[in-house]
Amino acid sequence: MKKTALVTGASRGIGKAIAYALAKEGYHLALFCHNNFQLLKDYAAQLAKDFKIEVYVYCGDISDSEFTINSCEDALSKLGQIDVLINNAGKASIGLLTDMYVADWNSIIGTNLSALFYTAKAIVPNMISRKQGNIINISSMWGTVGASCEVAYSASKGGVNAFTKALAKELAPNQIAVNAIACGVVDTDMNAMLSEEDRASLAEEIPAGKFCSPEEIAHIVLGIINAPTYMTGQIIGVDGGYI
């Protein structure tokens, strides 16, 4: 039976690892990125070849409602259905709130939070009509406890958590599960700005003693997909015991 998934932010890091894990399980894919279109196209071609699946790619600003809704609808028409929606695209900004520009705030909220509404707006009706589906939002531990000098990022991820819980209640009667993964420190490009000294110091603060790998998050995603839909509205912490 055909299985399909849509993954945003799929050209690198967590999204790329999730795409690989899903492809390995036989999912046909729609993959989104913002800037790395050639990189994503090459990766999609490799996945299609290695796992004998259909892969469609889209490049644009996920915070742009017109682009996101239209692209999701196109992916839906090509794949026929979307069984799994992974909202992974995200961006961060480190600095004092007083130094942040309004445009930066709007960009982070648009990418990390508003985009979830746009993808759901396009995909959820199809899931409801089939009374089947799984939505997984990639969140952060900072959405739970907040982080100094990351007010916009923390606020956006706190919104993701609330969005997840609310939508889960709305869709539960249709057997559609909605959950979020509150990631700790994951070894991705988002943390590449840290010096080796800062990385080592941060790793020491984590009880697990290391950063999480994108592949570990992908493994959690597969576990959520395979769980009963009775597990819904959960914010699943994967942070090595940090919080």
C-alpha atoms as one frame of an Amber mdcrd trajectory, in Angstrom:
protein
   0.000   0.000   0.000   1.390   3.399  -1.013   2.783   5.516   1.830   3.508
   9.213   1.405   5.095  12.013   3.408   5.834  15.721   3.099   8.920  17.117
   4.846   9.830  20.805   5.104  13.420  21.943   5.612  14.632  18.747   3.973
  17.898  19.793   2.317  20.060  19.379   5.406  20.186  18.491   9.085  17.152
  16.987  10.764  14.917  17.235   7.694  17.445  15.461   5.484  17.803  12.643
   8.020  14.026  12.314   8.296  13.678  12.171   4.509  16.239   9.358   4.353
  14.559   7.388   7.145  11.160   7.693   5.458  12.543   6.790   2.035  14.162
   3.703   3.528  10.727   2.708   4.849   9.261   3.030   1.350   7.556   6.405
   1.659   7.066   8.469  -1.490   8.105  12.015  -0.686   7.530  15.720  -1.207
  10.562  17.626   0.042  10.818  21.375   0.674  13.782  23.705   1.087  14.379
  27.450   1.138  17.703  28.031  -0.635  19.527  24.790  -1.408  17.453  23.724
  -4.401  20.182  21.979  -6.411  21.383  20.204  -3.294  17.849  19.018  -2.569
  17.258  17.952  -6.180  20.426  15.870  -6.167  19.489  14.285  -2.851  15.950
  13.575  -4.049  17.278  11.913  -7.189  19.537   9.711  -5.091  16.676   8.716
  -2.772  14.433   7.943  -5.733  17.134   5.755  -7.281  18.171   3.952  -4.100
  14.707   3.222  -2.743  12.578   3.121  -5.921  10.238   5.866  -4.765   8.684
   9.045  -6.166  10.237  12.248  -4.854   9.023  15.768  -5.664  10.947  18.868
  -4.622   9.914  22.456  -3.920  12.046  25.505  -3.175  10.815  28.733  -1.647
  10.115  30.691   1.506   7.983  28.501   3.775   6.776  31.653   5.579   5.151
  32.783   2.317   1.566  31.523   2.552   0.970  31.518  -1.210   4.110  29.503
  -1.973   3.554  27.011   0.826  -0.150  26.361   0.305   0.188  26.115  -3.485
   3.218  23.815  -3.247   1.533  21.551  -0.697  -1.533  21.311  -2.909   0.684
  20.452  -5.884   2.461  17.751  -3.880  -0.905  16.379  -2.809  -2.090  16.196
  -6.407   1.093  14.426  -7.526   1.248  11.929  -4.661  -2.501  11.429  -4.389
  -2.464  11.679  -0.604  -0.242  12.799   2.266  -0.073  10.292   5.106   2.624
  12.025   7.142   3.314  15.771   7.423   6.635  16.730   8.998   6.939  20.433
   9.802  10.686  20.721  10.276  11.757  23.982   8.589  13.054  26.466  11.111
  15.414  29.338  11.760  17.024  30.815  14.826  18.501  34.120  15.919  20.753
  34.775  18.906  20.933  38.234  20.416  19.272  40.702  22.735  15.615  41.470
  22.140  16.457  45.182  22.159  18.816  44.627  19.203  16.365  42.592  17.124
  14.769  44.123  14.038  11.038  43.773  13.476  11.734  42.066  10.152  13.833
  39.418  11.914  11.069  38.760  14.439   8.485  38.402  11.672  10.755  36.082
   9.690  11.316  33.730  12.638   7.655  33.625  13.625   6.652  33.152   9.978
   9.083  30.307   9.361   8.799  28.479  12.677   5.103  28.939  13.453   2.942
  30.431  10.696   4.220  27.849   8.210   2.567  25.114  10.302  -0.786  26.741
   9.666  -0.102  26.968   5.933   0.895  23.317   5.527  -1.998  22.123   7.680
  -4.426  24.344   5.790  -3.461  22.552   2.568  -2.990  18.985   3.822  -5.469
  18.426   6.676  -8.656  18.323   4.532  -7.232  15.315   2.652  -6.394  13.596
   5.930  -9.871  14.266   7.295 -11.523  12.845   4.185  -9.574   9.605   4.702
  -9.781   9.695   8.528  -6.078   8.956   8.604  -2.882  10.932   9.035   0.068
  11.858  11.167   1.432  15.360  11.753   4.773  15.781  13.501   6.117  19.231
  14.342   9.811  19.666  15.106   9.961  21.918  18.150  12.593  22.748  20.745
  13.183  22.470  24.461  13.375  26.278  24.433   9.695  26.324  23.500   9.071
  24.752  26.902  11.430  26.688  29.157  12.664  29.643  27.077  16.233  30.684
  26.350  17.943  33.979  27.109  18.932  35.855  23.954  16.609  33.628  21.908
  13.277  35.244  22.683  11.846  35.060  19.159  12.937  31.457  18.668  11.606
  30.431  22.082   8.311  32.226  21.479   7.879  30.599  18.078   8.561  27.111
  19.447   6.251  27.727  22.406   3.644  28.541  19.784   4.451  25.295  17.973
   3.773  23.373  21.171   0.422  25.102  21.741  -0.497  24.674  18.060   0.279
  20.954  18.368  -1.873  20.418  21.447  -4.808  22.402  20.062  -4.790  20.800
  16.609  -4.457  17.344  18.162  -7.740  17.867  20.021  -9.399  19.149  16.863
  -8.308  16.216  14.705  -8.475  13.325  17.179 -12.082  12.448  16.207 -10.776
  11.846  12.665  -8.012   9.461  13.828  -5.288  11.969  12.932  -2.404  12.205
  15.397  -0.575  15.492  15.985   2.595  15.474  18.077   5.786  17.501  18.456
   9.389  16.657  19.229  11.012  19.160  21.580  14.615  18.772  20.457  17.580
  19.541  22.627  20.928  20.458  21.116  21.116  18.718  17.750  24.336  18.614
  15.755  23.169  20.620  12.726  24.159  23.730  10.782  21.925  25.768  13.105
  24.529  25.223  15.823  27.510  25.586  13.479  28.178  29.125  14.696  29.423
  27.723  18.005  33.168  27.544  18.523  34.769  24.210  19.447  35.228  25.545
  22.970  31.560  26.527  23.220  30.480  23.143  21.817  32.552  21.291  24.390
  31.234  23.456  27.206  27.636  22.975  26.085  28.072  19.208  25.754  29.287
  19.114  29.368  26.026  20.741  30.482  23.950  17.998  28.847  23.492  14.964
  31.131  23.905  12.650  28.131  27.294  14.283  27.540  26.861  14.917  23.830
  24.783  16.582  21.125  21.914  14.656  19.568  22.360  13.514  15.968  19.797
  14.254  13.237  19.501  10.500  12.713  18.355  10.060  16.313  15.546  12.560
  15.742  14.596  10.693  12.547  14.410   7.479  14.573  12.008   9.160  17.004
   9.888  10.332  14.056   9.490   6.749  12.834   8.506   5.682  16.339   5.775
   8.324  16.490   4.456   7.345  13.066   4.231   3.718  14.118   2.582   4.499
  17.464  -1.204   4.194  17.912  -3.053   7.414  17.032  -4.262   7.450  20.644
  -0.888   9.049  21.339  -1.657  12.580  20.241  -1.134  16.107  21.510   2.210
  15.189  23.062   5.354  17.295  23.234   8.055  14.654  23.313  11.312  15.843
  24.815  14.490  14.543  23.172  17.177  16.562  24.926  19.557  14.127  26.622
  18.095  15.042  30.026  18.944  18.738  29.636  15.609  19.976  31.009
